[in-house]
């Protein structure tokens, strides 16, 4: 699991850049020092929940996005691990695994 400071910083940076606003502009809108925004984005500072809420509000990001982002990170790690394991699996077993995955996804288990 990634450090929560890094996850929050990456989310903020991604959405700030998507909106094409600078760290300085974001800091002004949130009411914090621009250097603080930089430290948050790099994972060097751990902002309070109230600051995260203000930043997310300015960026138009739902606070629940934090939890979805972490789930997606975990999902990608699991997929990567599975892919590595599959490299050492026989074709016969891969076929069986494919059928199992198909059954699971069709039934939405």
Order of alpha helices (4+ residues) and beta strands (2+ residues): alpha-alpha-alpha-alpha-alpha-alpha
